[in-house]
């Protein structure tokens, strides 16, 4: 694939030298490794942005439900769970006898 753009960057000499030694040890072109790193970075950032958008939508929806009175307090949820646990334990005791 012919180069379509040139990317110039400033690096600390030690970082550049270490990087070049590592890619040479892997017998790979530095440009190929840099392209892979860039693609990985782009992919991670896009995934993070998508997750942030998803989470923001969920929070907005939950806030709308709360504002519309369509929610339960933590105390109500805990009380319901306690009743269900008690019922399950009662059934388990009956089944065991």
ROFIKOL-211043 format. One record per residue: x, y, z of N, C-alpha, C in turn; residue number from 1. Coordinates in steps of 0.2 Angstrom, whole numbers, padded with zeros to 4 digits. Layout:
<rs>
<r n_xx="X" n_yy="Y" n_zz="Z" ca_xx="X" ca_yy="Y" ca_zz="Z" c_xx="X" c_yy="Y" c_zz="Z" lumnu="NUM"/>
...
</rs>
This chain:
<rs>
<r n_xx="0004" n_yy="-0006" n_zz="0000" ca_xx="0000" ca_yy="0000" ca_zz="0000" c_xx="0004" c_yy="0006" c_zz="0000" lumnu="1"/>
<r n_xx="0004" n_yy="0010" n_zz="-0005" ca_xx="0008" ca_yy="0016" ca_zz="-0005" c_xx="0006" c_yy="0021" c_zz="0000" lumnu="2"/>
<r n_xx="0011" n_yy="0025" n_zz="0003" ca_xx="0010" ca_yy="0030" ca_zz="0008" c_xx="0006" c_yy="0035" c_zz="0005" lumnu="3"/>
<r n_xx="0001" n_yy="0038" n_zz="0009" ca_xx="-0003" ca_yy="0043" ca_zz="0007" c_xx="-0002" c_yy="0049" c_zz="0011" lumnu="4"/>
<r n_xx="0001" n_yy="0048" n_zz="0016" ca_xx="0002" ca_yy="0054" ca_zz="0021" c_xx="0009" c_yy="0053" c_zz="0025" lumnu="5"/>
<r n_xx="0012" n_yy="0058" n_zz="0026" ca_xx="0018" ca_yy="0058" ca_zz="0031" c_xx="0016" c_yy="0060" c_zz="0037" lumnu="6"/>
<r n_xx="0018" n_yy="0057" n_zz="0043" ca_xx="0017" ca_yy="0059" ca_zz="0049" c_xx="0023" c_yy="0060" c_zz="0053" lumnu="7"/>
<r n_xx="0025" n_yy="0066" n_zz="0055" ca_xx="0031" ca_yy="0067" ca_zz="0058" c_xx="0029" c_yy="0069" c_zz="0066" lumnu="8"/>
<r n_xx="0033" n_yy="0066" n_zz="0070" ca_xx="0032" ca_yy="0067" ca_zz="0077" c_xx="0039" c_yy="0068" c_zz="0081" lumnu="9"/>
<r n_xx="0039" n_yy="0071" n_zz="0086" ca_xx="0045" ca_yy="0072" ca_zz="0090" c_xx="0044" c_yy="0067" c_zz="0096" lumnu="10"/>
<r n_xx="0050" n_yy="0064" n_zz="0097" ca_xx="0051" ca_yy="0059" ca_zz="0102" c_xx="0057" c_yy="0060" c_zz="0106" lumnu="11"/>
<r n_xx="0057" n_yy="0058" n_zz="0112" ca_xx="0064" ca_yy="0058" ca_zz="0116" c_xx="0068" c_yy="0053" c_zz="0112" lumnu="12"/>
<r n_xx="0075" n_yy="0054" n_zz="0111" ca_xx="0079" ca_yy="0050" ca_zz="0108" c_xx="0079" c_yy="0043" c_zz="0111" lumnu="13"/>
<r n_xx="0079" n_yy="0042" n_zz="0117" ca_xx="0079" ca_yy="0035" ca_zz="0120" c_xx="0073" c_yy="0031" c_zz="0119" lumnu="14"/>
<r n_xx="0067" n_yy="0035" n_zz="0119" ca_xx="0061" ca_yy="0031" ca_zz="0117" c_xx="0061" c_yy="0029" c_zz="0109" lumnu="15"/>
<r n_xx="0064" n_yy="0033" n_zz="0105" ca_xx="0064" ca_yy="0031" ca_zz="0098" c_xx="0069" c_yy="0026" c_zz="0097" lumnu="16"/>
<r n_xx="0075" n_yy="0026" n_zz="0100" ca_xx="0080" ca_yy="0021" ca_zz="0099" c_xx="0077" c_yy="0014" c_zz="0102" lumnu="17"/>
<r n_xx="0074" n_yy="0014" n_zz="0108" ca_xx="0072" ca_yy="0008" ca_zz="0111" c_xx="0066" c_yy="0005" c_zz="0106" lumnu="18"/>
<r n_xx="0062" n_yy="0009" n_zz="0104" ca_xx="0056" ca_yy="0007" ca_zz="0099" c_xx="0059" c_yy="0004" c_zz="0093" lumnu="19"/>
<r n_xx="0064" n_yy="0007" n_zz="0090" ca_xx="0067" ca_yy="0005" ca_zz="0084" c_xx="0071" c_yy="-0002" c_zz="0085" lumnu="20"/>
<r n_xx="0074" n_yy="-0003" n_zz="0091" ca_xx="0077" ca_yy="-0009" ca_zz="0093" c_xx="0072" c_yy="-0015" c_zz="0093" lumnu="21"/>
<r n_xx="0066" n_yy="-0013" n_zz="0096" ca_xx="0061" ca_yy="-0018" ca_zz="0097" c_xx="0058" c_yy="-0020" c_zz="0091" lumnu="22"/>
<r n_xx="0056" n_yy="-0016" n_zz="0087" ca_xx="0053" ca_yy="-0018" ca_zz="0080" c_xx="0058" c_yy="-0021" c_zz="0076" lumnu="23"/>
<r n_xx="0065" n_yy="-0019" n_zz="0076" ca_xx="0070" ca_yy="-0023" ca_zz="0073" c_xx="0071" c_yy="-0030" c_zz="0075" lumnu="24"/>
<r n_xx="0070" n_yy="-0031" n_zz="0082" ca_xx="0070" ca_yy="-0038" ca_zz="0085" c_xx="0065" c_yy="-0042" c_zz="0083" lumnu="25"/>
<r n_xx="0059" n_yy="-0039" n_zz="0081" ca_xx="0053" ca_yy="-0043" ca_zz="0079" c_xx="0053" c_yy="-0043" c_zz="0071" lumnu="26"/>
<r n_xx="0058" n_yy="-0040" n_zz="0068" ca_xx="0059" ca_yy="-0040" ca_zz="0061" c_xx="0052" c_yy="-0037" c_zz="0057" lumnu="27"/>
<r n_xx="0050" n_yy="-0032" n_zz="0060" ca_xx="0044" ca_yy="-0028" ca_zz="0057" c_xx="0046" c_yy="-0021" c_zz="0056" lumnu="28"/>
<r n_xx="0043" n_yy="-0018" n_zz="0051" ca_xx="0044" ca_yy="-0011" ca_zz="0050" c_xx="0041" c_yy="-0007" c_zz="0055" lumnu="29"/>
<r n_xx="0044" n_yy="-0001" n_zz="0057" ca_xx="0042" ca_yy="0003" ca_zz="0062" c_xx="0035" c_yy="0006" c_zz="0060" lumnu="30"/>
<r n_xx="0035" n_yy="0008" n_zz="0054" ca_xx="0028" ca_yy="0011" ca_zz="0052" c_xx="0022" c_yy="0007" c_zz="0052" lumnu="31"/>
<r n_xx="0024" n_yy="0000" n_zz="0051" ca_xx="0018" ca_yy="-0005" ca_zz="0052" c_xx="0016" c_yy="-0005" c_zz="0059" lumnu="32"/>
<r n_xx="0021" n_yy="-0005" n_zz="0064" ca_xx="0019" ca_yy="-0006" ca_zz="0071" c_xx="0015" c_yy="0001" c_zz="0073" lumnu="33"/>
<r n_xx="0018" n_yy="0006" n_zz="0071" ca_xx="0014" ca_yy="0013" ca_zz="0073" c_xx="0007" c_yy="0013" c_zz="0070" lumnu="34"/>
<r n_xx="0006" n_yy="0010" n_zz="0064" ca_xx="-0001" ca_yy="0010" ca_zz="0061" c_xx="-0005" c_yy="0006" c_zz="0065" lumnu="35"/>
<r n_xx="-0002" n_yy="0000" n_zz="0067" ca_xx="-0006" ca_yy="-0005" ca_zz="0072" c_xx="-0008" c_yy="-0001" c_zz="0078" lumnu="36"/>
<r n_xx="-0003" n_yy="0002" n_zz="0081" ca_xx="-0004" ca_yy="0006" ca_zz="0088" c_xx="-0010" c_yy="0011" c_zz="0087" lumnu="37"/>
<r n_xx="-0009" n_yy="0015" n_zz="0081" ca_xx="-0014" ca_yy="0020" ca_zz="0080" c_xx="-0021" c_yy="0017" c_zz="0079" lumnu="38"/>
<r n_xx="-0022" n_yy="0011" n_zz="0076" ca_xx="-0028" ca_yy="0008" ca_zz="0075" c_xx="-0031" c_yy="0005" c_zz="0081" lumnu="39"/>
<r n_xx="-0027" n_yy="0002" n_zz="0085" ca_xx="-0029" ca_yy="0000" ca_zz="0092" c_xx="-0031" c_yy="0006" c_zz="0096" lumnu="40"/>
<r n_xx="-0028" n_yy="0011" n_zz="0096" ca_xx="-0030" ca_yy="0017" ca_zz="0100" c_xx="-0036" c_yy="0020" c_zz="0098" lumnu="41"/>
<r n_xx="-0037" n_yy="0020" n_zz="0091" ca_xx="-0044" ca_yy="0023" ca_zz="0088" c_xx="-0049" c_yy="0018" c_zz="0090" lumnu="42"/>
<r n_xx="-0048" n_yy="0012" n_zz="0090" ca_xx="-0053" ca_yy="0007" ca_zz="0092" c_xx="-0055" c_yy="0007" c_zz="0099" lumnu="43"/>
<r n_xx="-0050" n_yy="0008" n_zz="0103" ca_xx="-0052" ca_yy="0008" ca_zz="0111" c_xx="-0056" c_yy="0015" c_zz="0112" lumnu="44"/>
<r n_xx="-0054" n_yy="0020" n_zz="0109" ca_xx="-0057" ca_yy="0027" ca_zz="0110" c_xx="-0064" c_yy="0026" c_zz="0108" lumnu="45"/>
<r n_xx="-0065" n_yy="0023" n_zz="0102" ca_xx="-0072" ca_yy="0023" ca_zz="0099" c_xx="-0077" c_yy="0019" c_zz="0104" lumnu="46"/>
<r n_xx="-0074" n_yy="0013" n_zz="0106" ca_xx="-0078" ca_yy="0009" ca_zz="0111" c_xx="-0079" c_yy="0012" c_zz="0117" lumnu="47"/>
<r n_xx="-0074" n_yy="0016" n_zz="0120" ca_xx="-0076" ca_yy="0020" ca_zz="0126" c_xx="-0081" c_yy="0025" c_zz="0125" lumnu="48"/>
<r n_xx="-0081" n_yy="0028" n_zz="0119" ca_xx="-0086" ca_yy="0034" ca_zz="0118" c_xx="-0093" c_yy="0030" c_zz="0117" lumnu="49"/>
<r n_xx="-0093" n_yy="0025" n_zz="0114" ca_xx="-0099" ca_yy="0021" ca_zz="0113" c_xx="-0102" c_yy="0019" c_zz="0119" lumnu="50"/>
<r n_xx="-0098" n_yy="0016" n_zz="0124" ca_xx="-0100" ca_yy="0014" ca_zz="0130" c_xx="-0103" c_yy="0021" c_zz="0134" lumnu="51"/>
<r n_xx="-0099" n_yy="0026" n_zz="0134" ca_xx="-0101" ca_yy="0032" ca_zz="0138" c_xx="-0108" c_yy="0034" c_zz="0135" lumnu="52"/>
<r n_xx="-0109" n_yy="0034" n_zz="0129" ca_xx="-0115" ca_yy="0036" ca_zz="0126" c_xx="-0121" c_yy="0031" c_zz="0128" lumnu="53"/>
<r n_xx="-0120" n_yy="0025" n_zz="0128" ca_xx="-0124" ca_yy="0020" ca_zz="0131" c_xx="-0126" c_yy="0021" c_zz="0138" lumnu="54"/>
<r n_xx="-0121" n_yy="0022" n_zz="0142" ca_xx="-0122" ca_yy="0023" ca_zz="0149" c_xx="-0126" c_yy="0030" c_zz="0150" lumnu="55"/>
<r n_xx="-0124" n_yy="0035" n_zz="0147" ca_xx="-0128" ca_yy="0042" ca_zz="0147" c_xx="-0135" c_yy="0041" c_zz="0146" lumnu="56"/>
<r n_xx="-0137" n_yy="0037" n_zz="0140" ca_xx="-0144" ca_yy="0035" ca_zz="0139" c_xx="-0147" c_yy="0032" c_zz="0144" lumnu="57"/>
<r n_xx="-0144" n_yy="0027" n_zz="0147" ca_xx="-0147" ca_yy="0023" ca_zz="0153" c_xx="-0148" c_yy="0027" c_zz="0159" lumnu="58"/>
<r n_xx="-0144" n_yy="0032" n_zz="0160" ca_xx="-0145" ca_yy="0036" ca_zz="0166" c_xx="-0150" c_yy="0041" c_zz="0164" lumnu="59"/>
<r n_xx="-0150" n_yy="0044" n_zz="0158" ca_xx="-0156" ca_yy="0049" ca_zz="0156" c_xx="-0163" c_yy="0045" c_zz="0157" lumnu="60"/>
<r n_xx="-0163" n_yy="0039" n_zz="0155" ca_xx="-0169" ca_yy="0035" ca_zz="0155" c_xx="-0171" c_yy="0034" c_zz="0162" lumnu="61"/>
<r n_xx="-0167" n_yy="0032" n_zz="0166" ca_xx="-0168" ca_yy="0031" ca_zz="0173" c_xx="-0170" c_yy="0038" c_zz="0177" lumnu="62"/>
<r n_xx="-0167" n_yy="0043" n_zz="0175" ca_xx="-0169" ca_yy="0049" ca_zz="0178" c_xx="-0176" c_yy="0051" c_zz="0176" lumnu="63"/>
<r n_xx="-0178" n_yy="0050" n_zz="0169" ca_xx="-0185" ca_yy="0051" ca_zz="0167" c_xx="-0190" c_yy="0047" c_zz="0171" lumnu="64"/>
<r n_xx="-0188" n_yy="0041" n_zz="0172" ca_xx="-0193" ca_yy="0036" ca_zz="0176" c_xx="-0193" c_yy="0039" c_zz="0183" lumnu="65"/>
<r n_xx="-0188" n_yy="0041" n_zz="0186" ca_xx="-0188" ca_yy="0044" ca_zz="0193" c_xx="-0193" c_yy="0050" c_zz="0193" lumnu="66"/>
<r n_xx="-0192" n_yy="0054" n_zz="0188" ca_xx="-0195" ca_yy="0060" ca_zz="0188" c_xx="-0203" c_yy="0059" c_zz="0187" lumnu="67"/>
<r n_xx="-0204" n_yy="0054" n_zz="0183" ca_xx="-0211" ca_yy="0052" ca_zz="0182" c_xx="-0214" c_yy="0048" c_zz="0188" lumnu="68"/>
<r n_xx="-0211" n_yy="0046" n_zz="0193" ca_xx="-0213" ca_yy="0042" ca_zz="0199" c_xx="-0213" c_yy="0035" c_zz="0197" lumnu="69"/>
<r n_xx="-0210" n_yy="0033" n_zz="0192" ca_xx="-0209" ca_yy="0026" ca_zz="0190" c_xx="-0203" c_yy="0023" c_zz="0193" lumnu="70"/>
<r n_xx="-0202" n_yy="0023" n_zz="0200" ca_xx="-0196" ca_yy="0020" ca_zz="0203" c_xx="-0198" c_yy="0017" c_zz="0209" lumnu="71"/>
<r n_xx="-0193" n_yy="0013" n_zz="0212" ca_xx="-0194" ca_yy="0011" ca_zz="0219" c_xx="-0188" c_yy="0013" c_zz="0223" lumnu="72"/>
<r n_xx="-0189" n_yy="0014" n_zz="0229" ca_xx="-0183" ca_yy="0016" ca_zz="0233" c_xx="-0179" c_yy="0010" c_zz="0235" lumnu="73"/>
<r n_xx="-0173" n_yy="0011" n_zz="0237" ca_xx="-0169" ca_yy="0006" ca_zz="0239" c_xx="-0172" c_yy="0002" c_zz="0245" lumnu="74"/>
<r n_xx="-0175" n_yy="0005" n_zz="0250" ca_xx="-0179" ca_yy="0002" ca_zz="0255" c_xx="-0184" c_yy="-0003" c_zz="0252" lumnu="75"/>
<r n_xx="-0188" n_yy="-0001" n_zz="0247" ca_xx="-0193" ca_yy="-0005" ca_zz="0245" c_xx="-0191" c_yy="-0011" c_zz="0241" lumnu="76"/>
<r n_xx="-0185" n_yy="-0010" n_zz="0237" ca_xx="-0182" ca_yy="-0016" ca_zz="0234" c_xx="-0179" c_yy="-0021" c_zz="0239" lumnu="77"/>
<r n_xx="-0176" n_yy="-0018" n_zz="0244" ca_xx="-0173" ca_yy="-0023" ca_zz="0249" c_xx="-0179" c_yy="-0026" c_zz="0253" lumnu="78"/>
<r n_xx="-0184" n_yy="-0023" n_zz="0254" ca_xx="-0190" ca_yy="-0026" ca_zz="0258" c_xx="-0193" c_yy="-0032" c_zz="0253" lumnu="79"/>
<r n_xx="-0194" n_yy="-0030" n_zz="0247" ca_xx="-0196" ca_yy="-0035" ca_zz="0242" c_xx="-0192" c_yy="-0041" c_zz="0242" lumnu="80"/>
<r n_xx="-0185" n_yy="-0040" n_zz="0241" ca_xx="-0180" ca_yy="-0046" ca_zz="0241" c_xx="-0180" c_yy="-0050" c_zz="0247" lumnu="81"/>
<r n_xx="-0181" n_yy="-0047" n_zz="0253" ca_xx="-0182" ca_yy="-0050" ca_zz="0259" c_xx="-0188" c_yy="-0055" c_zz="0260" lumnu="82"/>
<r n_xx="-0193" n_yy="-0052" n_zz="0257" ca_xx="-0200" ca_yy="-0056" ca_zz="0257" c_xx="-0199" c_yy="-0062" c_zz="0252" lumnu="83"/>
<r n_xx="-0195" n_yy="-0061" n_zz="0246" ca_xx="-0194" ca_yy="-0067" ca_zz="0242" c_xx="-0189" c_yy="-0072" c_zz="0245" lumnu="84"/>
<r n_xx="-0184" n_yy="-0070" n_zz="0248" ca_xx="-0180" ca_yy="-0074" ca_zz="0251" c_xx="-0183" c_yy="-0078" c_zz="0257" lumnu="85"/>
<r n_xx="-0187" n_yy="-0075" n_zz="0261" ca_xx="-0191" ca_yy="-0079" ca_zz="0266" c_xx="-0196" c_yy="-0084" c_zz="0263" lumnu="86"/>
<r n_xx="-0199" n_yy="-0082" n_zz="0257" ca_xx="-0204" ca_yy="-0087" ca_zz="0254" c_xx="-0200" c_yy="-0093" c_zz="0251" lumnu="87"/>
<r n_xx="-0194" n_yy="-0091" n_zz="0248" ca_xx="-0190" ca_yy="-0097" ca_zz="0245" c_xx="-0187" c_yy="-0101" c_zz="0251" lumnu="88"/>
<r n_xx="-0185" n_yy="-0099" n_zz="0256" ca_xx="-0183" ca_yy="-0103" ca_zz="0262" c_xx="-0189" c_yy="-0107" c_zz="0265" lumnu="89"/>
<r n_xx="-0195" n_yy="-0104" n_zz="0265" ca_xx="-0201" ca_yy="-0108" ca_zz="0267" c_xx="-0202" c_yy="-0113" c_zz="0263" lumnu="90"/>
<r n_xx="-0202" n_yy="-0112" n_zz="0256" ca_xx="-0203" ca_yy="-0118" ca_zz="0252" c_xx="-0198" c_yy="-0123" c_zz="0252" lumnu="91"/>
<r n_xx="-0192" n_yy="-0121" n_zz="0253" ca_xx="-0186" ca_yy="-0126" ca_zz="0253" c_xx="-0187" c_yy="-0130" c_zz="0260" lumnu="92"/>
<r n_xx="-0189" n_yy="-0127" n_zz="0265" ca_xx="-0191" ca_yy="-0131" ca_zz="0271" c_xx="-0196" c_yy="-0136" c_zz="0270" lumnu="93"/>
<r n_xx="-0202" n_yy="-0134" n_zz="0267" ca_xx="-0207" ca_yy="-0138" ca_zz="0266" c_xx="-0205" c_yy="-0144" c_zz="0261" lumnu="94"/>
<r n_xx="-0201" n_yy="-0143" n_zz="0256" ca_xx="-0199" ca_yy="-0148" ca_zz="0252" c_xx="-0195" c_yy="-0153" c_zz="0255" lumnu="95"/>
<r n_xx="-0191" n_yy="-0151" n_zz="0260" ca_xx="-0186" ca_yy="-0155" ca_zz="0263" c_xx="-0190" c_yy="-0159" c_zz="0269" lumnu="96"/>
<r n_xx="-0196" n_yy="-0158" n_zz="0270" ca_xx="-0199" ca_yy="-0162" ca_zz="0276" c_xx="-0203" c_yy="-0168" c_zz="0273" lumnu="97"/>
</rs>
